[in-house]
Amino acid sequence: MLGFVAAFASLPAVADSPDTQTGVFVSYSASATGPTITVQQSDRLRVYVVDSNVAVRERESAGQWQSISFANLAQGEPVTMHLTPAGFVSQVDAEYTLVLARLVTYNNGYVVTTSGIAYKLVGPAASIAAPTDLGTFLRLRVDPQNNTAFDLAASKQPFAGGPLAAPVSVTFIVTVPSNTPPSDIIYLASDASSWIPNGVRMSPLSANRWTATLTIGQGSSLKYKYTRGSWPTAESNQSGIEIPNRSLSVTKSGTGQTVQDAVARWSDLPS
């Protein structure tokens, strides 16, 4: 949270009218004491009480408004909140700019595209291992006020217009061998992160399972493998021989997809 606040600490203060407030979405809480929304405004966090009949909607700049839930808002997404006379949030509008471009370079939390614009990655986009291959196709959802990108999808294939370019949350669940050292961490390495062996850190589940969720464009493809942080500790077949890259074709419809995998053996461990 501190890093997220620091990313926006240099933003100028926004002059809002008494019945509207603008900011950057941080989180939503539905606690027993009542729902609240936390936003970043200039260099501070602010919490607003949410009306029970609140309406939440989202659109690409100049597009059609779509009704969504708070769960669909991404950390770092710009929002305008409409307030009741009592100060409760009665409506939340989220508006962003869609950027389709190709990567020139990724450096220090910024992606530089072929348009010459550098976008700072914030929120979920900052937690994804950004691509480094020159020419990678990017799909960014961007705050037009400050060129911060809160959503990132990358592909070796161009993103089509319309629904094919919509983001998909792909959840990977992998079962690892029972002799996996309990102190080791499982990672997802892929061509989207330039095959860095510890590109995406996974989270442990029960029964020797690990999980991670990536945001990838509809209709794109991904090649990947599982490791314990390095290529000498990558997955292999039962004979200890390196396996071909796993391949995923992302769904062309819907917003979610789940992948179930199993590691047969680690290269450096017996079967």
KOLLOKOL-626326 format. One record per atom (N, C-alpha, C, O): atom name; y, z, x. Coordinates in steps of 0.2 Angstrom, whole numbers. Atoms other than C-alpha are relative to their C-alpha. Layout:
! KOLLOKOL-626326
name:py:pz:px
CA:Y:Z:X
...
END
This chain:
! KOLLOKOL-626326
name:py:pz:px
N:-6:0:4
CA:0:0:0
C:6:0:4
O:11:-3:2
N:-6:0:-4
CA:12:4:14
C:2:-7:3
O:8:-9:3
N:-1:6:-3
CA:10:-13:22
C:3:-5:-6
O:7:-9:-4
N:-3:4:5
CA:13:-21:5
C:7:1:-2
O:11:-3:-3
N:-7:-2:1
CA:29:-11:2
C:4:-3:6
O:10:-6:5
N:-4:2:-6
CA:35:-16:20
C:1:-7:0
O:6:-10:2
N:-1:7:1
CA:32:-34:16
C:6:-2:-4
O:9:-8:-3
N:-5:2:4
CA:45:-34:3
C:7:5:1
O:11:4:-3
N:-5:-4:-2
CA:57:-21:11
C:7:-3:1
O:12:0:0
N:-7:3:-2
CA:70:-34:16
C:2:-4:-6
O:7:-8:-5
N:-2:4:5
CA:71:-42:-1
C:7:3:-3
O:8:9:-3
N:-6:-2:3
CA:89:-41:-9
C:-1:4:-7
O:-6:2:-10
N:0:-4:7
CA:92:-29:-24
C:1:-5:-5
O:5:-10:-4
N:-1:4:5
CA:91:-38:-40
C:4:3:-6
O:2:9:-8
N:-4:-3:6
CA:104:-35:-54
C:-3:-2:-6
O:-3:-8:-8
N:3:2:6
CA:95:-34:-70
C:4:3:-6
O:8:8:-5
N:-4:-3:6
CA:102:-31:-87
C:-4:6:-3
O:-10:7:-1
N:3:-6:2
CA:98:-15:-96
C:-7:-1:-4
O:-11:4:-3
N:6:1:4
CA:84:-23:-107
C:-5:-4:4
O:-10:-6:1
N:4:4:-4
CA:76:-33:-93
C:0:3:7
O:5:5:10
N:1:-2:-7
CA:69:-28:-75
C:-4:-5:3
O:-10:-7:0
N:4:5:-4
CA:62:-40:-62
C:-3:4:6
O:0:9:8
N:3:-3:-6
CA:51:-36:-48
C:-6:-3:2
O:-8:-9:0
N:7:3:-3
CA:34:-39:-39
C:-5:5:-3
O:-5:11:-1
N:6:-4:3
CA:18:-33:-48
C:-4:3:6
O:-6:0:11
N:4:-3:-5
CA:9:-20:-38
C:-7:3:-4
O:-12:1:-1
N:6:-2:4
CA:-3:-12:-51
C:1:2:-7
O:7:3:-9
N:0:-2:6
CA:-7:-7:-68
C:-5:6:-1
O:-10:6:1
N:4:-6:1
CA:-14:10:-74
C:-1:2:-7
O:5:2:-11
N:1:-1:7
CA:-22:14:-91
C:-2:8:0
O:-8:9:-3
N:2:-7:0
CA:-23:33:-88
C:1:4:-7
O:3:1:-11
N:0:-3:6
CA:-25:46:-101
C:7:2:-3
O:8:3:-8
N:-7:-1:2
CA:-7:50:-101
C:4:-5:-2
O:10:-5:-4
N:-4:6:3
CA:-2:33:-106
C:0:-6:6
O:0:-4:12
N:0:6:-4
CA:-2:15:-98
C:6:0:4
O:12:1:1
N:-6:2:-4
CA:10:11:-84
C:-1:-6:5
O:-6:-8:6
N:0:5:-4
CA:15:-3:-73
C:4:2:6
O:10:4:5
N:-3:-2:-6
CA:20:-1:-55
C:3:-7:3
O:-1:-11:4
N:-3:6:-3
CA:32:-14:-47
C:4:1:6
O:6:7:7
N:-4:-1:-6
CA:41:-17:-31
C:7:-3:-1
O:7:-9:-3
N:-7:2:1
CA:60:-18:-33
C:4:1:6
O:5:7:8
N:-3:-1:-6
CA:69:-21:-17
C:-4:4:5
O:-9:2:6
N:3:-4:-5
CA:64:-7:-5
C:-4:6:-3
O:-5:11:1
N:3:-6:4
CA:56:5:-18
C:-5:-3:-5
O:-5:-8:-8
N:5:1:5
CA:41:6:-29
C:3:4:-6
O:6:9:-6
N:-2:-3:7
CA:45:10:-48
C:-5:-1:-5
O:-8:-6:-5
N:5:0:5
CA:34:15:-62
C:3:0:-7
O:8:3:-8
N:-2:0:7
CA:37:10:-80
C:-5:1:-5
O:-11:-1:-4
N:4:-1:6
CA:29:16:-96
C:-1:-6:-4
O:4:-9:-5
N:2:6:3
CA:20:2:-105
C:-1:2:-8
O:-4:6:-10
N:1:-1:7
CA:22:1:-124
C:-7:-2:-2
O:-10:-7:1
N:7:1:2
CA:5:1:-134
C:-1:-7:-2
O:-6:-10:-2
N:1:7:3
CA:9:-17:-141
C:3:-5:5
O:5:-10:3
N:-3:4:-6
CA:14:-24:-124
C:-3:-7:-1
O:-9:-8:-2
N:3:7:0
CA:12:-43:-123
C:1:-3:8
O:6:-1:11
N:0:2:-7
CA:8:-51:-106
C:-1:-8:0
O:-6:-10:-3
N:1:8:0
CA:10:-70:-102
C:2:-2:7
O:6:1:10
N:0:3:-7
CA:10:-81:-87
C:1:-8:-1
O:-2:-11:-5
N:0:7:0
CA:15:-99:-83
C:2:-2:7
O:5:1:11
N:-3:4:-6
CA:18:-111:-69
C:7:-2:-2
O:8:-3:-7
N:-7:2:1
CA:36:-115:-67
C:1:-6:-5
O:-2:-11:-4
N:-1:5:5
CA:42:-125:-82
C:-6:-2:-4
O:-5:-7:-8
N:6:2:4
CA:25:-125:-89
C:-1:4:-7
O:4:7:-9
N:1:-3:6
CA:18:-118:-105
C:-2:7:1
O:-7:9:5
N:2:-7:-1
CA:16:-99:-107
C:-7:1:-3
O:-9:-2:-8
N:7:-2:2
CA:-2:-92:-108
C:0:7:-1
O:2:11:4
N:1:-8:1
CA:-6:-75:-115
C:-6:2:5
O:-11:-1:5
N:5:-3:-4
CA:-16:-65:-102
C:0:7:-1
O:4:10:-5
N:0:-7:-1
CA:-20:-47:-98
C:2:2:6
O:3:-2:11
N:-2:-3:-6
CA:-14:-35:-85
C:-5:-2:6
O:-3:-2:12
N:6:1:-5
CA:-31:-38:-76
C:1:-7:4
O:-1:-8:9
N:-1:7:-3
CA:-25:-57:-73
C:5:0:5
O:6:-5:8
N:-5:0:-4
CA:-10:-52:-64
C:-2:2:7
O:-6:6:9
N:2:-1:-7
CA:-11:-53:-45
C:5:4:4
O:11:4:2
N:-5:-4:-4
CA:-3:-40:-33
C:4:-5:4
O:2:-10:7
N:-5:5:-3
CA:13:-49:-26
C:3:-5:-5
O:7:-9:-3
N:-3:5:5
CA:16:-59:-42
C:6:2:-3
O:7:8:-5
N:-7:-1:3
CA:34:-60:-48
C:-1:1:-7
O:-4:-3:-11
N:1:-2:7
CA:36:-52:-65
C:7:2:-3
O:12:4:1
N:-5:-2:4
CA:50:-50:-78
C:-2:5:-5
O:-6:2:-9
N:2:-4:5
CA:49:-35:-89
C:5:1:-5
O:11:2:-3
N:-5:-1:5
CA:57:-33:-106
C:-1:7:-3
O:-7:9:-4
N:1:-7:2
CA:61:-16:-111
C:3:2:-7
O:7:-2:-10
N:-2:-2:7
CA:63:-7:-128
C:6:5:1
O:7:7:7
N:-5:-5:-1
CA:78:4:-131
C:-2:7:3
O:2:10:6
N:2:-6:-3
CA:68:19:-126
C:-2:-1:7
O:-4:4:10
N:2:1:-7
CA:64:11:-109
C:-7:-2:1
O:-9:-3:7
N:7:2:-1
CA:46:6:-113
C:0:-8:1
O:4:-11:-1
N:1:7:-1
CA:39:-11:-107
C:-3:-3:-6
O:-9:-1:-7
N:3:3:6
CA:36:-22:-122
C:-3:-7:1
O:-7:-9:-2
N:3:6:-2
CA:33:-38:-113
C:1:-1:7
O:6:1:10
N:0:1:-7
CA:29:-44:-96
C:-1:-8:1
O:-6:-11:-1
N:1:7:-2
CA:32:-62:-90
C:-1:-1:7
O:3:1:11
N:2:2:-7
CA:24:-69:-74
C:1:-7:1
O:-2:-11:-3
N:-2:7:-2
CA:31:-85:-67
C:-1:-2:7
O:2:2:11
N:1:2:-7
CA:26:-94:-51
C:0:-7:1
O:1:-11:-4
N:0:8:-2
CA:27:-111:-42
C:-7:-1:3
O:-10:2:7
N:6:2:-3
CA:11:-120:-38
C:1:-5:6
O:5:-10:5
N:-1:4:-6
CA:10:-128:-21
C:-6:-3:2
O:-11:1:4
N:6:4:-2
CA:-3:-141:-16
C:2:-3:7
O:7:-7:7
N:-3:3:-6
CA:-1:-145:3
C:-6:1:5
O:-12:2:3
N:5:-1:-5
CA:-11:-146:19
C:3:4:6
O:9:5:7
N:-2:-5:-5
CA:-11:-133:33
C:2:-4:7
O:-1:-8:9
N:-2:2:-6
CA:-2:-136:49
C:-2:6:5
O:-5:4:10
N:3:-5:-5
CA:-5:-119:57
C:1:7:-4
O:4:8:-9
N:0:-7:3
CA:-8:-100:52
C:1:4:6
O:-2:4:11
N:-3:-5:-5
CA:1:-87:62
C:3:6:-3
O:8:6:-6
N:-4:-6:1
CA:5:-69:60
C:1:1:-7
O:6:4:-9
N:-1:-2:7
CA:2:-68:41
C:4:-6:-3
O:5:-5:-9
N:-4:6:3
CA:11:-85:38
C:-5:-6:0
O:-8:-7:5
N:3:7:0
CA:4:-102:33
C:6:-5:0
O:10:-5:-4
N:-5:5:0
CA:14:-117:38
C:-3:-6:-2
O:-8:-8:0
N:3:5:3
CA:11:-132:28
C:4:-7:2
O:9:-7:5
N:-3:7:-2
CA:15:-151:30
C:6:-1:-3
O:10:-6:-1
N:-7:1:3
CA:30:-149:19
C:5:3:5
O:11:2:4
N:-5:-3:-5
CA:38:-139:34
C:1:7:-2
O:5:10:2
N:-2:-7:2
CA:39:-123:24
C:-6:5:2
O:-12:3:2
N:4:-5:-2
CA:31:-107:30
C:0:5:-6
O:5:7:-8
N:1:-5:6
CA:24:-95:16
C:-4:6:3
O:-9:6:7
N:2:-6:-2
CA:21:-77:20
C:-6:2:-5
O:-5:2:-11
N:5:-2:4
CA:4:-71:13
C:0:7:-2
O:1:11:2
N:-1:-7:2
CA:5:-55:2
C:-6:1:-5
O:-9:-4:-7
N:5:-2:5
CA:-7:-46:-10
C:-7:-3:2
O:-9:-2:8
N:7:3:-1
CA:-24:-54:-12
C:0:-5:5
O:-5:-6:9
N:0:5:-5
CA:-19:-69:-1
C:0:3:7
O:-3:0:11
N:0:-3:-7
CA:-16:-58:14
C:-7:3:2
O:-8:4:8
N:6:-3:-1
CA:-33:-50:12
C:-6:-5:2
O:-11:-3:4
N:5:5:-1
CA:-42:-67:13
C:1:-2:7
O:6:-3:10
N:0:3:-6
CA:-47:-74:30
C:3:-7:0
O:0:-11:-3
N:-4:6:1
CA:-34:-88:31
C:-3:-6:4
O:-6:-4:10
N:3:5:-3
CA:-40:-105:36
C:4:-2:7
O:10:0:7
N:-4:1:-6
CA:-35:-111:54
C:-1:-8:2
O:2:-10:6
N:1:7:-2
CA:-41:-129:54
C:5:-5:-2
O:7:-5:-8
N:-6:4:1
CA:-27:-142:55
C:-2:-5:-6
O:-8:-8:-5
N:1:4:5
CA:-26:-152:39
C:-4:3:-6
O:-5:-1:-11
N:4:-3:6
CA:-36:-140:27
C:5:0:-6
O:11:1:-5
N:-3:0:7
CA:-31:-142:9
C:2:7:-2
O:-3:11:-3
N:-2:-7:3
CA:-21:-127:2
C:2:-1:-7
O:5:-6:-9
N:-3:-1:7
CA:-18:-122:-16
C:3:7:0
O:-1:12:1
N:-3:-6:0
CA:-5:-108:-16
C:4:1:-7
O:7:-3:-9
N:-4:-2:5
CA:3:-98:-30
C:6:4:3
O:4:9:7
N:-5:-2:-4
CA:20:-94:-24
C:6:3:-4
O:7:0:-10
N:-6:-3:2
CA:35:-83:-28
C:6:-5:2
O:8:-5:8
N:-5:5:-2
CA:49:-97:-28
C:6:4:3
O:10:0:6
N:-6:-3:-3
CA:62:-84:-24
C:0:2:7
O:6:3:10
N:0:-2:-7
CA:56:-79:-7
C:-6:-3:4
O:-7:-1:10
N:5:4:-4
CA:42:-91:-2
C:-6:5:2
O:-9:4:8
N:6:-4:-1
CA:28:-77:-3
C:-5:-3:-4
O:-4:-4:-10
N:6:3:4
CA:11:-84:-8
C:-5:6:-1
O:-7:9:3
N:4:-5:1
CA:1:-71:-17
C:-7:-2:-2
O:-11:2:-4
N:7:3:2
CA:-14:-82:-21
C:-1:-6:5
O:3:-10:5
N:2:6:-4
CA:-23:-94:-9
C:-7:-2:-1
O:-11:2:-2
N:7:3:0
CA:-37:-106:-10
C:0:-6:5
O:5:-9:6
N:1:4:-5
CA:-43:-117:4
C:-6:-5:-1
O:-11:-2:-3
N:6:4:1
CA:-54:-132:4
C:0:-6:5
O:6:-8:7
N:0:6:-5
CA:-59:-147:16
C:1:-6:-5
O:2:-12:-2
N:-1:6:5
CA:-57:-158:0
C:6:1:-3
O:8:7:-5
N:-6:-1:4
CA:-41:-161:-9
C:-1:3:-7
O:-6:2:-10
N:0:-3:6
CA:-37:-151:-24
C:2:-5:-5
O:8:-8:-4
N:-2:4:5
CA:-36:-161:-40
C:5:3:-4
O:6:9:-4
N:-4:-3:5
CA:-23:-159:-53
C:-3:3:-6
O:-9:2:-7
N:3:-2:6
CA:-25:-150:-69
C:-5:6:1
O:-5:10:6
N:4:-5:-1
CA:-39:-138:-72
C:-5:1:6
O:-7:6:8
N:4:0:-6
CA:-49:-143:-57
C:3:4:6
O:-1:6:10
N:-4:-4:-5
CA:-36:-134:-46
C:0:7:-1
O:3:11:3
N:0:-7:2
CA:-38:-118:-55
C:-4:5:5
O:-9:2:7
N:3:-4:-5
CA:-43:-103:-44
C:-7:3:-4
O:-6:4:-10
N:6:-3:2
CA:-61:-96:-46
C:-1:6:4
O:-1:6:10
N:2:-6:-4
CA:-66:-78:-41
C:-7:-1:1
O:-11:0:-4
N:7:0:-2
CA:-82:-80:-32
C:-3:6:3
O:0:8:8
N:3:-7:-2
CA:-92:-64:-30
C:-7:-2:3
O:-12:-4:0
N:7:1:-4
CA:-106:-65:-16
C:-3:7:0
O:0:12:1
N:4:-6:0
CA:-120:-52:-18
C:-6:-2:5
O:-10:-6:3
N:5:2:-5
CA:-132:-52:-3
C:-5:6:1
O:-2:12:2
N:5:-6:-2
CA:-148:-41:-1
C:-2:-1:7
O:-4:-7:9
N:1:1:-7
CA:-151:-38:17
C:-7:4:2
O:-9:8:-2
N:7:-3:-2
CA:-168:-32:26
C:1:7:0
O:6:10:2
N:0:-7:0
CA:-173:-14:25
C:1:3:7
O:3:9:7
N:-1:-3:-7
CA:-172:-12:44
C:7:-2:3
O:8:-1:9
N:-7:1:-2
CA:-153:-16:44
C:2:7:2
O:2:11:-2
N:-3:-7:-2
CA:-145:-2:54
C:5:2:-5
O:9:-1:-7
N:-4:-2:5
CA:-137:9:42
C:8:1:2
O:12:1:-2
N:-7:0:-2
CA:-121:10:53
C:3:-7:0
O:9:-7:2
N:-2:7:-1
CA:-119:-9:53
C:4:-2:-6
O:2:0:-12
N:-4:3:6
CA:-106:-19:42
C:-3:-7:-1
O:-4:-10:4
N:2:7:1
CA:-111:-35:34
C:6:-4:-1
O:11:-2:-4
N:-6:5:1
CA:-99:-50:35
C:-2:-7:-2
O:-8:-9:-2
N:1:7:3
CA:-97:-67:27
C:4:-4:5
O:10:-4:5
N:-3:5:-4
CA:-93:-81:39
C:0:-7:-3
O:-5:-8:-6
N:0:7:3
CA:-88:-98:33
C:5:-5:3
O:9:-3:7
N:-5:5:-2
CA:-79:-114:36
C:7:1:-2
O:11:-2:1
N:-7:-1:2
CA:-64:-108:26
C:3:5:5
O:9:5:5
N:-3:-4:-5
CA:-61:-95:40
C:-2:-2:7
O:-3:2:12
N:1:2:-7
CA:-65:-106:55
C:-6:3:3
O:-7:3:9
N:7:-2:-2
CA:-83:-99:56
C:1:6:5
O:-3:8:10
N:-1:-7:-3
CA:-76:-82:63
C:-6:4:-3
O:-7:5:-9
N:6:-3:2
CA:-92:-72:63
C:1:7:-4
O:-3:9:-8
N:-2:-6:4
CA:-83:-56:55
C:6:-2:-4
O:10:2:-5
N:-6:3:4
CA:-71:-67:44
C:1:4:-6
O:7:6:-7
N:-1:-4:6
CA:-74:-57:28
C:-4:6:0
O:-11:5:0
N:3:-6:0
CA:-79:-39:28
C:-3:1:-7
O:1:1:-12
N:3:-1:6
CA:-91:-35:14
C:-1:7:-2
O:0:12:3
N:0:-7:2
CA:-93:-19:4
C:-7:2:-2
O:-11:-2:-5
N:7:-2:1
CA:-109:-9:2
C:-1:1:-8
O:3:4:-11
N:3:-2:7
CA:-119:-8:-15
C:-6:4:1
O:-8:6:7
N:6:-3:-1
CA:-135:1:-18
C:-6:-5:1
O:-5:-11:1
N:6:4:-1
CA:-152:-5:-14
C:1:-6:6
O:-1:-11:5
N:-1:5:-6
CA:-147:-14:3
C:3:-6:-2
O:2:-11:1
N:-4:6:2
CA:-135:-25:-6
C:7:1:3
O:10:7:3
N:-7:0:-2
CA:-117:-30:0
C:3:-5:-4
O:0:-10:-7
N:-4:5:4
CA:-103:-39:-9
C:7:-1:2
O:9:3:6
N:-7:2:-1
CA:-87:-48:-7
C:2:-5:-5
O:-2:-9:-7
N:-2:5:5
CA:-76:-58:-18
C:6:-4:3
O:10:-2:6
N:-5:5:-2
CA:-66:-74:-13
C:3:-4:-6
O:0:-5:-11
N:-3:4:5
CA:-54:-84:-23
C:0:-7:3
O:3:-9:9
N:1:7:-2
CA:-58:-103:-21
C:2:-4:-5
O:1:-3:-11
N:-2:5:5
CA:-52:-118:-30
C:-6:-3:-4
O:-11:-4:-1
N:5:3:4
CA:-62:-125:-44
C:-2:-7:3
O:2:-11:5
N:2:7:-2
CA:-73:-140:-39
C:-1:-1:8
O:-3:-6:10
N:1:0:-7
CA:-72:-136:-20
C:-7:2:3
O:-11:4:-1
N:6:-2:-3
CA:-86:-132:-8
C:1:4:6
O:7:5:9
N:0:-5:-6
CA:-90:-119:5
C:-6:1:3
O:-12:1:0
N:6:-1:-4
CA:-102:-117:19
C:1:7:3
O:6:8:6
N:-1:-7:-2
CA:-106:-100:25
C:-7:3:2
O:-12:0:1
N:6:-4:-2
CA:-118:-87:33
C:2:7:0
O:8:9:-1
N:-1:-7:-1
CA:-120:-69:34
C:-2:3:7
O:-6:0:10
N:0:-2:-7
CA:-118:-59:50
C:1:8:0
O:2:11:-5
N:-2:-7:-1
CA:-117:-41:56
C:6:1:5
O:6:6:9
N:-6:0:-4
CA:-101:-45:65
C:0:-5:6
O:6:-6:9
N:0:5:-5
CA:-106:-58:78
C:-6:-5:-1
O:-10:-4:-5
N:6:5:1
CA:-117:-73:80
C:-6:2:3
O:-11:0:0
N:6:-2:-2
CA:-130:-65:90
C:-4:5:-5
O:-10:6:-5
N:3:-5:5
CA:-133:-53:75
C:1:-4:-7
O:1:-1:-12
N:0:3:6
CA:-132:-67:62
C:-7:-1:-4
O:-12:1:0
N:6:1:3
CA:-145:-71:49
C:-5:-5:3
O:-2:-10:6
N:5:5:-2
CA:-161:-81:53
C:-6:0:-5
O:-6:3:-10
N:6:0:5
CA:-177:-86:44
C:-5:5:3
O:-4:9:7
N:5:-5:-2
CA:-193:-76:45
C:-3:0:7
O:-5:5:10
N:2:1:-7
CA:-197:-83:62
C:5:2:5
O:4:1:11
N:-5:-1:-4
CA:-181:-78:69
C:4:-6:3
O:8:-5:8
N:-4:7:-2
CA:-174:-96:70
C:6:0:-4
O:6:1:-10
N:-6:1:4
CA:-157:-100:65
C:0:-4:-6
O:-4:-9:-5
N:1:4:7
CA:-155:-106:47
C:6:-5:0
O:11:-4:3
N:-6:5:2
CA:-144:-121:41
C:5:4:-3
O:4:9:-6
N:-6:-3:4
CA:-127:-116:34
C:-2:0:-7
O:-4:-5:-10
N:0:0:8
CA:-128:-110:16
C:6:-4:-3
O:11:-5:1
N:-4:4:4
CA:-119:-121:4
C:2:2:-7
O:-3:3:-10
N:-2:-2:7
CA:-109:-117:-12
C:4:-5:-3
O:9:-7:1
N:-4:4:4
CA:-102:-129:-24
C:3:4:-6
O:0:7:-10
N:-4:-4:5
CA:-88:-120:-34
C:0:-3:-7
O:1:-9:-8
N:0:2:7
CA:-89:-121:-53
C:6:-4:-1
O:11:-3:1
N:-6:4:2
CA:-78:-134:-61
C:3:2:-6
O:8:-1:-9
N:-3:-2:6
CA:-75:-124:-76
C:-1:8:0
O:-5:11:4
N:1:-7:0
CA:-72:-105:-79
C:4:3:6
O:7:-1:10
N:-4:-3:-5
CA:-63:-93:-68
C:-4:5:4
O:-1:8:9
N:4:-4:-4
CA:-78:-83:-61
C:-7:-3:1
O:-9:-7:-3
N:7:2:-2
CA:-94:-86:-52
C:-3:5:4
O:0:8:8
N:3:-5:-4
CA:-107:-75:-44
C:-6:-3:4
O:-10:-8:1
N:5:3:-4
CA:-119:-80:-30
C:-4:6:3
O:-2:11:5
N:5:-5:-2
CA:-135:-70:-26
C:-4:-3:5
O:-7:-8:5
N:3:3:-6
CA:-142:-72:-9
C:-4:6:3
O:-4:12:1
N:4:-5:-3
CA:-155:-63:2
C:-1:-2:7
O:-2:-8:9
N:1:1:-7
CA:-156:-62:21
C:-7:1:2
O:-10:7:0
N:7:-1:-2
CA:-174:-65:27
C:-1:5:6
O:-5:9:6
N:1:-4:-6
CA:-171:-57:44
C:6:-1:4
O:10:-6:4
N:-5:1:-4
CA:-158:-54:57
C:-2:-3:7
O:-8:-1:9
N:2:3:-6
CA:-158:-64:73
C:-3:5:6
O:-7:3:10
N:2:-4:-6
CA:-159:-49:85
C:-5:6:-2
O:-6:10:2
N:5:-5:2
CA:-171:-38:75
C:-7:-3:-2
O:-7:-9:-4
N:6:2:2
CA:-189:-39:71
C:-1:-1:-8
O:3:2:-11
N:1:1:7
CA:-195:-45:54
C:-4:6:-3
O:-5:6:-9
END
